[in-house]
């Protein structure tokens, strides 16, 4: 079961990386980066559930906080750039 979760998260990470690379707009790249952070945090959570070791759970929490704050800051930047 966890192997399937790792596989699906790896596919999602690759697709987000493609969107980050080929994104036509800055907002598409921001969404892709936020998705990559969310996918990385999810991989940490799946690893913690698989091994029973919760030592990296704070890293997952910090990833989600950094992702939220960075998305909000970049959204404010994009909003200020438009005429």
mmCIF file of the N, C-alpha and C atoms, coordinates in Angstrom:
data_MODEL
# 
_entry.id   MODEL 
# 
loop_
_atom_site.group_PDB 
_atom_site.id 
_atom_site.type_symbol 
_atom_site.label_atom_id 
_atom_site.label_alt_id 
_atom_site.label_comp_id 
_atom_site.label_asym_id 
_atom_site.label_entity_id 
_atom_site.label_seq_id 
_atom_site.pdbx_PDB_ins_code 
_atom_site.Cartn_x 
_atom_site.Cartn_y 
_atom_site.Cartn_z 
_atom_site.occupancy 
_atom_site.B_iso_or_equiv 
_atom_site.pdbx_formal_charge 
_atom_site.auth_seq_id 
_atom_site.auth_comp_id 
_atom_site.auth_asym_id 
_atom_site.auth_atom_id 
_atom_site.pdbx_PDB_model_num 
ATOM 1   N N  . UNK A 1 1  ? 0.816  -1.196 0.000   1.00 0.00 ? 1  UNK A N  1 
ATOM 2   C CA . UNK A 1 1  ? 0.000  0.000  0.000   1.00 0.00 ? 1  UNK A CA 1 
ATOM 3   C C  . UNK A 1 1  ? 0.858  1.256  0.000   1.00 0.00 ? 1  UNK A C  1 
ATOM 4   N N  . UNK A 1 2  ? 1.894  1.258  0.804   1.00 0.00 ? 2  UNK A N  1 
ATOM 5   C CA . UNK A 1 2  ? 2.742  2.449  0.842   1.00 0.00 ? 2  UNK A CA 1 
ATOM 6   C C  . UNK A 1 2  ? 3.554  2.588  -0.439  1.00 0.00 ? 2  UNK A C  1 
ATOM 7   N N  . UNK A 1 3  ? 3.861  1.463  -1.087  1.00 0.00 ? 3  UNK A N  1 
ATOM 8   C CA . UNK A 1 3  ? 4.583  1.540  -2.358  1.00 0.00 ? 3  UNK A CA 1 
ATOM 9   C C  . UNK A 1 3  ? 3.726  2.241  -3.411  1.00 0.00 ? 3  UNK A C  1 
ATOM 10  N N  . UNK A 1 4  ? 2.425  1.973  -3.404  1.00 0.00 ? 4  UNK A N  1 
ATOM 11  C CA . UNK A 1 4  ? 1.523  2.661  -4.329  1.00 0.00 ? 4  UNK A CA 1 
ATOM 12  C C  . UNK A 1 4  ? 1.444  4.149  -4.000  1.00 0.00 ? 4  UNK A C  1 
ATOM 13  N N  . UNK A 1 5  ? 1.429  4.485  -2.721  1.00 0.00 ? 5  UNK A N  1 
ATOM 14  C CA . UNK A 1 5  ? 1.394  5.897  -2.327  1.00 0.00 ? 5  UNK A CA 1 
ATOM 15  C C  . UNK A 1 5  ? 2.664  6.613  -2.751  1.00 0.00 ? 5  UNK A C  1 
ATOM 16  N N  . UNK A 1 6  ? 3.819  5.955  -2.550  1.00 0.00 ? 6  UNK A N  1 
ATOM 17  C CA . UNK A 1 6  ? 5.078  6.547  -3.003  1.00 0.00 ? 6  UNK A CA 1 
ATOM 18  C C  . UNK A 1 6  ? 5.090  6.732  -4.517  1.00 0.00 ? 6  UNK A C  1 
ATOM 19  N N  . UNK A 1 7  ? 4.577  5.757  -5.229  1.00 0.00 ? 7  UNK A N  1 
ATOM 20  C CA . UNK A 1 7  ? 4.546  5.841  -6.688  1.00 0.00 ? 7  UNK A CA 1 
ATOM 21  C C  . UNK A 1 7  ? 3.669  6.972  -7.186  1.00 0.00 ? 7  UNK A C  1 
ATOM 22  N N  . UNK A 1 8  ? 2.477  7.089  -6.619  1.00 0.00 ? 8  UNK A N  1 
ATOM 23  C CA . UNK A 1 8  ? 1.578  8.163  -7.032  1.00 0.00 ? 8  UNK A CA 1 
ATOM 24  C C  . UNK A 1 8  ? 2.137  9.539  -6.668  1.00 0.00 ? 8  UNK A C  1 
ATOM 25  N N  . UNK A 1 9  ? 2.765  9.638  -5.501  1.00 0.00 ? 9  UNK A N  1 
ATOM 26  C CA . UNK A 1 9  ? 3.365  10.924 -5.119  1.00 0.00 ? 9  UNK A CA 1 
ATOM 27  C C  . UNK A 1 9  ? 4.554  11.256 -6.008  1.00 0.00 ? 9  UNK A C  1 
ATOM 28  N N  . UNK A 1 10 ? 5.316  10.252 -6.431  1.00 0.00 ? 10 UNK A N  1 
ATOM 29  C CA . UNK A 1 10 ? 6.441  10.499 -7.337  1.00 0.00 ? 10 UNK A CA 1 
ATOM 30  C C  . UNK A 1 10 ? 5.940  10.979 -8.702  1.00 0.00 ? 10 UNK A C  1 
ATOM 31  N N  . UNK A 1 11 ? 4.852  10.386 -9.178  1.00 0.00 ? 11 UNK A N  1 
ATOM 32  C CA . UNK A 1 11 ? 4.267  10.835 -10.448 1.00 0.00 ? 11 UNK A CA 1 
ATOM 33  C C  . UNK A 1 11 ? 3.768  12.271 -10.317 1.00 0.00 ? 11 UNK A C  1 
ATOM 34  N N  . UNK A 1 12 ? 3.114  12.573 -9.217  1.00 0.00 ? 12 UNK A N  1 
ATOM 35  C CA . UNK A 1 12 ? 2.634  13.939 -8.984  1.00 0.00 ? 12 UNK A CA 1 
ATOM 36  C C  . UNK A 1 12 ? 3.801  14.925 -8.923  1.00 0.00 ? 12 UNK A C  1 
ATOM 37  N N  . UNK A 1 13 ? 4.891  14.526 -8.279  1.00 0.00 ? 13 UNK A N  1 
ATOM 38  C CA . UNK A 1 13 ? 6.059  15.397 -8.185  1.00 0.00 ? 13 UNK A CA 1 
ATOM 39  C C  . UNK A 1 13 ? 6.648  15.677 -9.562  1.00 0.00 ? 13 UNK A C  1 
ATOM 40  N N  . UNK A 1 14 ? 6.726  14.657 -10.395 1.00 0.00 ? 14 UNK A N  1 
ATOM 41  C CA . UNK A 1 14 ? 7.254  14.849 -11.754 1.00 0.00 ? 14 UNK A CA 1 
ATOM 42  C C  . UNK A 1 14 ? 6.335  15.748 -12.569 1.00 0.00 ? 14 UNK A C  1 
ATOM 43  N N  . UNK A 1 15 ? 5.032  15.556 -12.451 1.00 0.00 ? 15 UNK A N  1 
ATOM 44  C CA . UNK A 1 15 ? 4.102  16.398 -13.203 1.00 0.00 ? 15 UNK A CA 1 
ATOM 45  C C  . UNK A 1 15 ? 4.135  17.850 -12.724 1.00 0.00 ? 15 UNK A C  1 
ATOM 46  N N  . UNK A 1 16 ? 4.277  18.048 -11.428 1.00 0.00 ? 16 UNK A N  1 
ATOM 47  C CA . UNK A 1 16 ? 4.426  19.418 -10.920 1.00 0.00 ? 16 UNK A CA 1 
ATOM 48  C C  . UNK A 1 16 ? 5.733  20.037 -11.407 1.00 0.00 ? 16 UNK A C  1 
ATOM 49  N N  . UNK A 1 17 ? 6.792  19.240 -11.494 1.00 0.00 ? 17 UNK A N  1 
ATOM 50  C CA . UNK A 1 17 ? 8.071  19.748 -11.996 1.00 0.00 ? 17 UNK A CA 1 
ATOM 51  C C  . UNK A 1 17 ? 7.961  20.151 -13.469 1.00 0.00 ? 17 UNK A C  1 
ATOM 52  N N  . UNK A 1 18 ? 7.208  19.376 -14.241 1.00 0.00 ? 18 UNK A N  1 
ATOM 53  C CA . UNK A 1 18 ? 6.990  19.737 -15.648 1.00 0.00 ? 18 UNK A CA 1 
ATOM 54  C C  . UNK A 1 18 ? 6.224  21.042 -15.736 1.00 0.00 ? 18 UNK A C  1 
ATOM 55  N N  . UNK A 1 19 ? 5.206  21.197 -14.897 1.00 0.00 ? 19 UNK A N  1 
ATOM 56  C CA . UNK A 1 19 ? 4.439  22.450 -14.898 1.00 0.00 ? 19 UNK A CA 1 
ATOM 57  C C  . UNK A 1 19 ? 5.308  23.628 -14.456 1.00 0.00 ? 19 UNK A C  1 
ATOM 58  N N  . UNK A 1 20 ? 6.202  23.381 -13.513 1.00 0.00 ? 20 UNK A N  1 
ATOM 59  C CA . UNK A 1 20 ? 7.115  24.437 -13.082 1.00 0.00 ? 20 UNK A CA 1 
ATOM 60  C C  . UNK A 1 20 ? 8.045  24.834 -14.212 1.00 0.00 ? 20 UNK A C  1 
ATOM 61  N N  . UNK A 1 21 ? 8.513  23.862 -14.963 1.00 0.00 ? 21 UNK A N  1 
ATOM 62  C CA . UNK A 1 21 ? 9.449  24.122 -16.048 1.00 0.00 ? 21 UNK A CA 1 
ATOM 63  C C  . UNK A 1 21 ? 8.765  24.794 -17.234 1.00 0.00 ? 21 UNK A C  1 
ATOM 64  N N  . UNK A 1 22 ? 7.568  24.308 -17.601 1.00 0.00 ? 22 UNK A N  1 
ATOM 65  C CA . UNK A 1 22 ? 6.924  24.776 -18.811 1.00 0.00 ? 22 UNK A CA 1 
ATOM 66  C C  . UNK A 1 22 ? 5.795  25.763 -18.565 1.00 0.00 ? 22 UNK A C  1 
ATOM 67  N N  . UNK A 1 23 ? 5.547  26.129 -17.323 1.00 0.00 ? 23 UNK A N  1 
ATOM 68  C CA . UNK A 1 23 ? 4.417  26.993 -16.994 1.00 0.00 ? 23 UNK A CA 1 
ATOM 69  C C  . UNK A 1 23 ? 4.414  28.275 -17.800 1.00 0.00 ? 23 UNK A C  1 
ATOM 70  N N  . UNK A 1 24 ? 3.294  28.575 -18.446 1.00 0.00 ? 24 UNK A N  1 
ATOM 71  C CA . UNK A 1 24 ? 3.287  29.776 -19.281 1.00 0.00 ? 24 UNK A CA 1 
ATOM 72  C C  . UNK A 1 24 ? 3.267  31.073 -18.478 1.00 0.00 ? 24 UNK A C  1 
ATOM 73  N N  . UNK A 1 25 ? 2.751  31.024 -17.254 1.00 0.00 ? 25 UNK A N  1 
ATOM 74  C CA . UNK A 1 25 ? 2.655  32.249 -16.465 1.00 0.00 ? 25 UNK A CA 1 
ATOM 75  C C  . UNK A 1 25 ? 3.337  32.046 -15.114 1.00 0.00 ? 25 UNK A C  1 
ATOM 76  N N  . UNK A 1 26 ? 3.565  33.155 -14.465 1.00 0.00 ? 26 UNK A N  1 
ATOM 77  C CA . UNK A 1 26 ? 4.165  33.099 -13.136 1.00 0.00 ? 26 UNK A CA 1 
ATOM 78  C C  . UNK A 1 26 ? 3.233  32.427 -12.136 1.00 0.00 ? 26 UNK A C  1 
ATOM 79  N N  . UNK A 1 27 ? 1.935  32.668 -12.272 1.00 0.00 ? 27 UNK A N  1 
ATOM 80  C CA . UNK A 1 27 ? 0.995  32.049 -11.334 1.00 0.00 ? 27 UNK A CA 1 
ATOM 81  C C  . UNK A 1 27 ? 0.952  30.532 -11.502 1.00 0.00 ? 27 UNK A C  1 
ATOM 82  N N  . UNK A 1 28 ? 1.111  30.019 -12.720 1.00 0.00 ? 28 UNK A N  1 
ATOM 83  C CA . UNK A 1 28 ? 1.158  28.567 -12.927 1.00 0.00 ? 28 UNK A CA 1 
ATOM 84  C C  . UNK A 1 28 ? 2.400  27.981 -12.280 1.00 0.00 ? 28 UNK A C  1 
ATOM 85  N N  . UNK A 1 29 ? 3.503  28.702 -12.342 1.00 0.00 ? 29 UNK A N  1 
ATOM 86  C CA . UNK A 1 29 ? 4.732  28.227 -11.708 1.00 0.00 ? 29 UNK A CA 1 
ATOM 87  C C  . UNK A 1 29 ? 4.622  28.245 -10.185 1.00 0.00 ? 29 UNK A C  1 
ATOM 88  N N  . UNK A 1 30 ? 3.942  29.232 -9.647  1.00 0.00 ? 30 UNK A N  1 
ATOM 89  C CA . UNK A 1 30 ? 3.742  29.302 -8.195  1.00 0.00 ? 30 UNK A CA 1 
ATOM 90  C C  . UNK A 1 30 ? 2.875  28.145 -7.719  1.00 0.00 ? 30 UNK A C  1 
ATOM 91  N N  . UNK A 1 31 ? 1.826  27.844 -8.456  1.00 0.00 ? 31 UNK A N  1 
ATOM 92  C CA . UNK A 1 31 ? 0.960  26.717 -8.102  1.00 0.00 ? 31 UNK A CA 1 
ATOM 93  C C  . UNK A 1 31 ? 1.750  25.410 -8.180  1.00 0.00 ? 31 UNK A C  1 
ATOM 94  N N  . UNK A 1 32 ? 2.595  25.270 -9.198  1.00 0.00 ? 32 UNK A N  1 
ATOM 95  C CA . UNK A 1 32 ? 3.413  24.063 -9.328  1.00 0.00 ? 32 UNK A CA 1 
ATOM 96  C C  . UNK A 1 32 ? 4.393  23.936 -8.167  1.00 0.00 ? 32 UNK A C  1 
ATOM 97  N N  . UNK A 1 33 ? 5.015  25.019 -7.775  1.00 0.00 ? 33 UNK A N  1 
ATOM 98  C CA . UNK A 1 33 ? 5.943  24.978 -6.651  1.00 0.00 ? 33 UNK A CA 1 
ATOM 99  C C  . UNK A 1 33 ? 5.222  24.643 -5.350  1.00 0.00 ? 33 UNK A C  1 
ATOM 100 N N  . UNK A 1 34 ? 4.037  25.196 -5.177  1.00 0.00 ? 34 UNK A N  1 
ATOM 101 C CA . UNK A 1 34 ? 3.245  24.874 -3.990  1.00 0.00 ? 34 UNK A CA 1 
ATOM 102 C C  . UNK A 1 34 ? 2.839  23.402 -3.994  1.00 0.00 ? 34 UNK A C  1 
ATOM 103 N N  . UNK A 1 35 ? 2.503  22.885 -5.156  1.00 0.00 ? 35 UNK A N  1 
ATOM 104 C CA . UNK A 1 35 ? 2.174  21.471 -5.267  1.00 0.00 ? 35 UNK A CA 1 
ATOM 105 C C  . UNK A 1 35 ? 3.364  20.574 -4.977  1.00 0.00 ? 35 UNK A C  1 
ATOM 106 N N  . UNK A 1 36 ? 4.550  21.007 -5.387  1.00 0.00 ? 36 UNK A N  1 
ATOM 107 C CA . UNK A 1 36 ? 5.754  20.223 -5.095  1.00 0.00 ? 36 UNK A CA 1 
ATOM 108 C C  . UNK A 1 36 ? 6.044  20.205 -3.597  1.00 0.00 ? 36 UNK A C  1 
ATOM 109 N N  . UNK A 1 37 ? 5.843  21.329 -2.935  1.00 0.00 ? 37 UNK A N  1 
ATOM 110 C CA . UNK A 1 37 ? 6.024  21.361 -1.479  1.00 0.00 ? 37 UNK A CA 1 
ATOM 111 C C  . UNK A 1 37 ? 5.011  20.475 -0.776  1.00 0.00 ? 37 UNK A C  1 
ATOM 112 N N  . UNK A 1 38 ? 3.776  20.507 -1.245  1.00 0.00 ? 38 UNK A N  1 
ATOM 113 C CA . UNK A 1 38 ? 2.737  19.661 -0.664  1.00 0.00 ? 38 UNK A CA 1 
ATOM 114 C C  . UNK A 1 38 ? 3.041  18.179 -0.894  1.00 0.00 ? 38 UNK A C  1 
ATOM 115 N N  . UNK A 1 39 ? 3.532  17.855 -2.073  1.00 0.00 ? 39 UNK A N  1 
ATOM 116 C CA . UNK A 1 39 ? 3.877  16.472 -2.380  1.00 0.00 ? 39 UNK A CA 1 
ATOM 117 C C  . UNK A 1 39 ? 5.059  16.000 -1.534  1.00 0.00 ? 39 UNK A C  1 
ATOM 118 N N  . UNK A 1 40 ? 6.044  16.859 -1.343  1.00 0.00 ? 40 UNK A N  1 
ATOM 119 C CA . UNK A 1 40 ? 7.173  16.499 -0.486  1.00 0.00 ? 40 UNK A CA 1 
ATOM 120 C C  . UNK A 1 40 ? 6.749  16.268 0.951   1.00 0.00 ? 40 UNK A C  1 
ATOM 121 N N  . UNK A 1 41 ? 5.869  17.126 1.452   1.00 0.00 ? 41 UNK A N  1 
ATOM 122 C CA . UNK A 1 41 ? 5.349  16.929 2.799   1.00 0.00 ? 41 UNK A CA 1 
ATOM 123 C C  . UNK A 1 41 ? 4.540  15.654 2.915   1.00 0.00 ? 41 UNK A C  1 
ATOM 124 N N  . UNK A 1 42 ? 3.793  15.339 1.871   1.00 0.00 ? 42 UNK A N  1 
ATOM 125 C CA . UNK A 1 42 ? 3.015  14.096 1.880   1.00 0.00 ? 42 UNK A CA 1 
ATOM 126 C C  . UNK A 1 42 ? 3.924  12.877 1.866   1.00 0.00 ? 42 UNK A C  1 
ATOM 127 N N  . UNK A 1 43 ? 5.037  12.967 1.155   1.00 0.00 ? 43 UNK A N  1 
ATOM 128 C CA . UNK A 1 43 ? 6.001  11.853 1.163   1.00 0.00 ? 43 UNK A CA 1 
ATOM 129 C C  . UNK A 1 43 ? 6.584  11.648 2.557   1.00 0.00 ? 43 UNK A C  1 
ATOM 130 N N  . UNK A 1 44 ? 6.832  12.733 3.257   1.00 0.00 ? 44 UNK A N  1 
ATOM 131 C CA . UNK A 1 44 ? 7.337  12.621 4.628   1.00 0.00 ? 44 UNK A CA 1 
ATOM 132 C C  . UNK A 1 44 ? 6.285  11.962 5.524   1.00 0.00 ? 44 UNK A C  1 
ATOM 133 N N  . UNK A 1 45 ? 5.018  12.346 5.342   1.00 0.00 ? 45 UNK A N  1 
ATOM 134 C CA . UNK A 1 45 ? 3.943  11.763 6.148   1.00 0.00 ? 45 UNK A CA 1 
ATOM 135 C C  . UNK A 1 45 ? 3.744  10.279 5.845   1.00 0.00 ? 45 UNK A C  1 
ATOM 136 N N  . UNK A 1 46 ? 3.848  9.891  4.577   1.00 0.00 ? 46 UNK A N  1 
ATOM 137 C CA . UNK A 1 46 ? 3.731  8.476  4.231   1.00 0.00 ? 46 UNK A CA 1 
ATOM 138 C C  . UNK A 1 46 ? 4.897  7.694  4.823   1.00 0.00 ? 46 UNK A C  1 
ATOM 139 N N  . UNK A 1 47 ? 6.075  8.269  4.796   1.00 0.00 ? 47 UNK A N  1 
ATOM 140 C CA . UNK A 1 47 ? 7.236  7.614  5.398   1.00 0.00 ? 47 UNK A CA 1 
ATOM 141 C C  . UNK A 1 47 ? 7.041  7.452  6.903   1.00 0.00 ? 47 UNK A C  1 
ATOM 142 N N  . UNK A 1 48 ? 6.503  8.459  7.552   1.00 0.00 ? 48 UNK A N  1 
ATOM 143 C CA . UNK A 1 48 ? 6.273  8.359  8.996   1.00 0.00 ? 48 UNK A CA 1 
ATOM 144 C C  . UNK A 1 48 ? 5.226  7.296  9.312   1.00 0.00 ? 48 UNK A C  1 
ATOM 145 N N  . UNK A 1 49 ? 4.193  7.204  8.495   1.00 0.00 ? 49 UNK A N  1 
ATOM 146 C CA . UNK A 1 49 ? 3.178  6.175  8.721   1.00 0.00 ? 49 UNK A CA 1 
ATOM 147 C C  . UNK A 1 49 ? 3.723  4.782  8.437   1.00 0.00 ? 49 UNK A C  1 
ATOM 148 N N  . UNK A 1 50 ? 4.611  4.681  7.468   1.00 0.00 ? 50 UNK A N  1 
ATOM 149 C CA . UNK A 1 50 ? 5.178  3.383  7.091   1.00 0.00 ? 50 UNK A CA 1 
ATOM 150 C C  . UNK A 1 50 ? 6.156  2.870  8.140   1.00 0.00 ? 50 UNK A C  1 
ATOM 151 N N  . UNK A 1 51 ? 7.036  3.740  8.621   1.00 0.00 ? 51 UNK A N  1 
ATOM 152 C CA . UNK A 1 51 ? 8.066  3.305  9.557   1.00 0.00 ? 51 UNK A CA 1 
ATOM 153 C C  . UNK A 1 51 ? 7.644  3.432  11.018  1.00 0.00 ? 51 UNK A C  1 
ATOM 154 N N  . UNK A 1 52 ? 6.658  4.245  11.302  1.00 0.00 ? 52 UNK A N  1 
ATOM 155 C CA . UNK A 1 52 ? 6.252  4.464  12.683  1.00 0.00 ? 52 UNK A CA 1 
ATOM 156 C C  . UNK A 1 52 ? 7.148  5.448  13.409  1.00 0.00 ? 52 UNK A C  1 
ATOM 157 N N  . UNK A 1 53 ? 8.055  6.083  12.677  1.00 0.00 ? 53 UNK A N  1 
ATOM 158 C CA . UNK A 1 53 ? 8.988  7.055  13.257  1.00 0.00 ? 53 UNK A CA 1 
ATOM 159 C C  . UNK A 1 53 ? 8.507  8.455  12.887  1.00 0.00 ? 53 UNK A C  1 
ATOM 160 N N  . UNK A 1 54 ? 8.133  9.232  13.866  1.00 0.00 ? 54 UNK A N  1 
ATOM 161 C CA . UNK A 1 54 ? 7.612  10.562 13.616  1.00 0.00 ? 54 UNK A CA 1 
ATOM 162 C C  . UNK A 1 54 ? 8.621  11.672 13.801  1.00 0.00 ? 54 UNK A C  1 
ATOM 163 N N  . UNK A 1 55 ? 9.903  11.373 13.633  1.00 0.00 ? 55 UNK A N  1 
ATOM 164 C CA . UNK A 1 55 ? 10.923 12.386 13.899  1.00 0.00 ? 55 UNK A CA 1 
ATOM 165 C C  . UNK A 1 55 ? 10.951 13.489 12.841  1.00 0.00 ? 55 UNK A C  1 
ATOM 166 N N  . UNK A 1 56 ? 10.418 13.233 11.644  1.00 0.00 ? 56 UNK A N  1 
ATOM 167 C CA . UNK A 1 56 ? 10.442 14.251 10.603  1.00 0.00 ? 56 UNK A CA 1 
ATOM 168 C C  . UNK A 1 56 ? 9.085  14.919 10.402  1.00 0.00 ? 56 UNK A C  1 
ATOM 169 N N  . UNK A 1 57 ? 8.149  14.709 11.306  1.00 0.00 ? 57 UNK A N  1 
ATOM 170 C CA . UNK A 1 57 ? 6.832  15.309 11.149  1.00 0.00 ? 57 UNK A CA 1 
ATOM 171 C C  . UNK A 1 57 ? 6.878  16.831 11.255  1.00 0.00 ? 57 UNK A C  1 
ATOM 172 N N  . UNK A 1 58 ? 7.777  17.350 12.058  1.00 0.00 ? 58 UNK A N  1 
ATOM 173 C CA . UNK A 1 58 ? 7.917  18.811 12.152  1.00 0.00 ? 58 UNK A CA 1 
ATOM 174 C C  . UNK A 1 58 ? 8.430  19.401 10.844  1.00 0.00 ? 58 UNK A C  1 
ATOM 175 N N  . UNK A 1 59 ? 9.216  18.627 10.123  1.00 0.00 ? 59 UNK A N  1 
ATOM 176 C CA . UNK A 1 59 ? 9.689  19.086 8.805   1.00 0.00 ? 59 UNK A CA 1 
ATOM 177 C C  . UNK A 1 59 ? 8.497  19.211 7.857   1.00 0.00 ? 59 UNK A C  1 
ATOM 178 N N  . UNK A 1 60 ? 7.576  18.260 7.912   1.00 0.00 ? 60 UNK A N  1 
ATOM 179 C CA . UNK A 1 60 ? 6.376  18.327 7.071   1.00 0.00 ? 60 UNK A CA 1 
ATOM 180 C C  . UNK A 1 60 ? 5.527  19.541 7.438   1.00 0.00 ? 60 UNK A C  1 
ATOM 181 N N  . UNK A 1 61 ? 5.403  19.823 8.719   1.00 0.00 ? 61 UNK A N  1 
ATOM 182 C CA . UNK A 1 61 ? 4.644  20.993 9.153   1.00 0.00 ? 61 UNK A CA 1 
ATOM 183 C C  . UNK A 1 61 ? 5.320  22.278 8.674   1.00 0.00 ? 61 UNK A C  1 
ATOM 184 N N  . UNK A 1 62 ? 6.626  22.326 8.778   1.00 0.00 ? 62 UNK A N  1 
ATOM 185 C CA . UNK A 1 62 ? 7.352  23.517 8.318   1.00 0.00 ? 62 UNK A CA 1 
ATOM 186 C C  . UNK A 1 62 ? 7.250  23.690 6.806   1.00 0.00 ? 62 UNK A C  1 
ATOM 187 N N  . UNK A 1 63 ? 7.265  22.589 6.056   1.00 0.00 ? 63 UNK A N  1 
ATOM 188 C CA . UNK A 1 63 ? 7.093  22.682 4.607   1.00 0.00 ? 63 UNK A CA 1 
ATOM 189 C C  . UNK A 1 63 ? 5.737  23.274 4.250   1.00 0.00 ? 63 UNK A C  1 
ATOM 190 N N  . UNK A 1 64 ? 4.690  22.846 4.932   1.00 0.00 ? 64 UNK A N  1 
ATOM 191 C CA . UNK A 1 64 ? 3.373  23.385 4.627   1.00 0.00 ? 64 UNK A CA 1 
ATOM 192 C C  . UNK A 1 64 ? 3.268  24.861 5.022   1.00 0.00 ? 64 UNK A C  1 
ATOM 193 N N  . UNK A 1 65 ? 3.885  25.236 6.134   1.00 0.00 ? 65 UNK A N  1 
ATOM 194 C CA . UNK A 1 65 ? 3.857  26.655 6.530   1.00 0.00 ? 65 UNK A CA 1 
ATOM 195 C C  . UNK A 1 65 ? 4.638  27.523 5.558   1.00 0.00 ? 65 UNK A C  1 
ATOM 196 N N  . UNK A 1 66 ? 5.804  27.071 5.155   1.00 0.00 ? 66 UNK A N  1 
ATOM 197 C CA . UNK A 1 66 ? 6.607  27.830 4.192   1.00 0.00 ? 66 UNK A CA 1 
ATOM 198 C C  . UNK A 1 66 ? 5.869  27.919 2.860   1.00 0.00 ? 66 UNK A C  1 
ATOM 199 N N  . UNK A 1 67 ? 5.233  26.832 2.445   1.00 0.00 ? 67 UNK A N  1 
ATOM 200 C CA . UNK A 1 67 ? 4.474  26.844 1.197   1.00 0.00 ? 67 UNK A CA 1 
ATOM 201 C C  . UNK A 1 67 ? 3.326  27.832 1.243   1.00 0.00 ? 67 UNK A C  1 
ATOM 202 N N  . UNK A 1 68 ? 2.595  27.856 2.340   1.00 0.00 ? 68 UNK A N  1 
ATOM 203 C CA . UNK A 1 68 ? 1.473  28.786 2.462   1.00 0.00 ? 68 UNK A CA 1 
ATOM 204 C C  . UNK A 1 68 ? 1.946  30.240 2.465   1.00 0.00 ? 68 UNK A C  1 
ATOM 205 N N  . UNK A 1 69 ? 2.957  30.525 3.251   1.00 0.00 ? 69 UNK A N  1 
ATOM 206 C CA . UNK A 1 69 ? 3.444  31.905 3.349   1.00 0.00 ? 69 UNK A CA 1 
ATOM 207 C C  . UNK A 1 69 ? 4.043  32.370 2.029   1.00 0.00 ? 69 UNK A C  1 
ATOM 208 N N  . UNK A 1 70 ? 4.828  31.517 1.374   1.00 0.00 ? 70 UNK A N  1 
ATOM 209 C CA . UNK A 1 70 ? 5.437  31.916 0.109   1.00 0.00 ? 70 UNK A CA 1 
ATOM 210 C C  . UNK A 1 70 ? 4.378  32.113 -0.975  1.00 0.00 ? 70 UNK A C  1 
ATOM 211 N N  . UNK A 1 71 ? 3.350  31.293 -0.979  1.00 0.00 ? 71 UNK A N  1 
ATOM 212 C CA . UNK A 1 71 ? 2.276  31.470 -1.958  1.00 0.00 ? 71 UNK A CA 1 
ATOM 213 C C  . UNK A 1 71 ? 1.543  32.780 -1.723  1.00 0.00 ? 71 UNK A C  1 
ATOM 214 N N  . UNK A 1 72 ? 1.299  33.116 -0.471  1.00 0.00 ? 72 UNK A N  1 
ATOM 215 C CA . UNK A 1 72 ? 0.621  34.378 -0.161  1.00 0.00 ? 72 UNK A CA 1 
ATOM 216 C C  . UNK A 1 72 ? 1.482  35.579 -0.560  1.00 0.00 ? 72 UNK A C  1 
ATOM 217 N N  . UNK A 1 73 ? 2.773  35.509 -0.312  1.00 0.00 ? 73 UNK A N  1 
ATOM 218 C CA . UNK A 1 73 ? 3.666  36.617 -0.657  1.00 0.00 ? 73 UNK A CA 1 
ATOM 219 C C  . UNK A 1 73 ? 3.763  36.788 -2.167  1.00 0.00 ? 73 UNK A C  1 
ATOM 220 N N  . UNK A 1 74 ? 3.896  35.697 -2.881  1.00 0.00 ? 74 UNK A N  1 
ATOM 221 C CA . UNK A 1 74 ? 4.014  35.792 -4.341  1.00 0.00 ? 74 UNK A CA 1 
ATOM 222 C C  . UNK A 1 74 ? 2.690  36.242 -4.952  1.00 0.00 ? 74 UNK A C  1 
ATOM 223 N N  . UNK A 1 75 ? 1.561  35.837 -4.367  1.00 0.00 ? 75 UNK A N  1 
ATOM 224 C CA . UNK A 1 75 ? 0.266  36.307 -4.861  1.00 0.00 ? 75 UNK A CA 1 
ATOM 225 C C  . UNK A 1 75 ? 0.138  37.826 -4.686  1.00 0.00 ? 75 UNK A C  1 
ATOM 226 N N  . UNK A 1 76 ? 0.625  38.326 -3.566  1.00 0.00 ? 76 UNK A N  1 
ATOM 227 C CA . UNK A 1 76 ? 0.617  39.790 -3.375  1.00 0.00 ? 76 UNK A CA 1 
ATOM 228 C C  . UNK A 1 76 ? 1.508  40.487 -4.389  1.00 0.00 ? 76 UNK A C  1 
ATOM 229 N N  . UNK A 1 77 ? 2.656  39.865 -4.699  1.00 0.00 ? 77 UNK A N  1 
ATOM 230 C CA . UNK A 1 77 ? 3.552  40.429 -5.706  1.00 0.00 ? 77 UNK A CA 1 
ATOM 231 C C  . UNK A 1 77 ? 2.899  40.444 -7.081  1.00 0.00 ? 77 UNK A C  1 
ATOM 232 N N  . UNK A 1 78 ? 2.250  39.352 -7.453  1.00 0.00 ? 78 UNK A N  1 
ATOM 233 C CA . UNK A 1 78 ? 1.582  39.284 -8.761  1.00 0.00 ? 78 UNK A CA 1 
ATOM 234 C C  . UNK A 1 78 ? 0.434  40.285 -8.821  1.00 0.00 ? 78 UNK A C  1 
ATOM 235 N N  . UNK A 1 79 ? -0.290 40.424 -7.720  1.00 0.00 ? 79 UNK A N  1 
ATOM 236 C CA . UNK A 1 79 ? -1.407 41.363 -7.687  1.00 0.00 ? 79 UNK A CA 1 
ATOM 237 C C  . UNK A 1 79 ? -0.922 42.797 -7.864  1.00 0.00 ? 79 UNK A C  1 
ATOM 238 N N  . UNK A 1 80 ? 0.205  43.121 -7.285  1.00 0.00 ? 80 UNK A N  1 
ATOM 239 C CA . UNK A 1 80 ? 0.742  44.477 -7.409  1.00 0.00 ? 80 UNK A CA 1 
ATOM 240 C C  . UNK A 1 80 ? 1.333  44.761 -8.766  1.00 0.00 ? 80 UNK A C  1 
ATOM 241 N N  . UNK A 1 81 ? 1.715  43.720 -9.504  1.00 0.00 ? 81 UNK A N  1 
ATOM 242 C CA . UNK A 1 81 ? 2.314  43.895 -10.815 1.00 0.00 ? 81 UNK A CA 1 
ATOM 243 C C  . UNK A 1 81 ? 1.303  44.191 -11.897 1.00 0.00 ? 81 UNK A C  1 
ATOM 244 N N  . UNK A 1 82 ? 0.085  43.693 -11.758 1.00 0.00 ? 82 UNK A N  1 
ATOM 245 C CA . UNK A 1 82 ? -0.914 43.861 -12.816 1.00 0.00 ? 82 UNK A CA 1 
ATOM 246 C C  . UNK A 1 82 ? -1.444 45.299 -12.810 1.00 0.00 ? 82 UNK A C  1 
ATOM 247 N N  . UNK A 1 83 ? -1.775 45.826 -13.995 1.00 0.00 ? 83 UNK A N  1 
ATOM 248 C CA . UNK A 1 83 ? -2.249 47.229 -14.062 1.00 0.00 ? 83 UNK A CA 1 
ATOM 249 C C  . UNK A 1 83 ? -3.637 47.423 -13.551 1.00 0.00 ? 83 UNK A C  1 
# 
